[in-house]
Amino acid sequence: MLNMGYFDITNDIPVFIDIHGAENRNKGVSTLMDTIKKHPERFKNVILIGDRCYFTYKLTTFLIEHPIRFVISVRGNATKLDLSNNII
């Protein structure tokens, strides 16, 4: 089952929880992107933190384009990252 929780660390409160059911297991990246598209107002002035299962070039590009700050562990050697220009 995929459950996504969003927490406001400034005010120390949960913002919202999405429950997506067992059919969405291992679809965290696409579910996150869909949630951001549906509720962009919830992602203003936030920092997303994800483990390496959330590292995809598609997601990092999406977050930069929206613009959403993030910290995500990089999987592998991430040879396509160009950190000098923040371009992926």
Residue pairs with C-beta under 8 A, 6 or more apart in sequence:
1 19
1 20
1 21
1 22
1 24
1 25
2 19
2 20
2 21
2 22
2 24
2 25
2 26
2 27
2 28
2 31
3 17
3 18
3 19
3 20
4 17
4 18
4 20
4 28
4 31
4 32
4 35
5 14
5 17
5 18
6 14
6 15
6 16
6 17
6 18
6 42
7 13
7 14
7 15
8 14
8 15
15 42
16 42
18 31
18 35
20 27
20 31
24 31
28 53
28 54
29 54
29 56
29 58
29 59
32 48
32 54
32 59
33 59
33 62
36 43
36 62
36 66
36 68
40 66
43 66
43 68
46 68
46 69
47 69
47 70
47 71
48 63
48 68
48 69
48 70
48 71
48 72
49 70
49 71
49 72
50 70
50 71
50 72
50 73
51 72
51 73
52 72
52 73
52 74
52 75
53 75
54 72
54 73
55 72
55 73
55 74
55 75
55 78
57 80
57 88
59 72
60 70
60 72
60 81
60 88
61 88
63 69
63 70
64 86
64 87
64 88
74 81
80 88
81 88
82 88
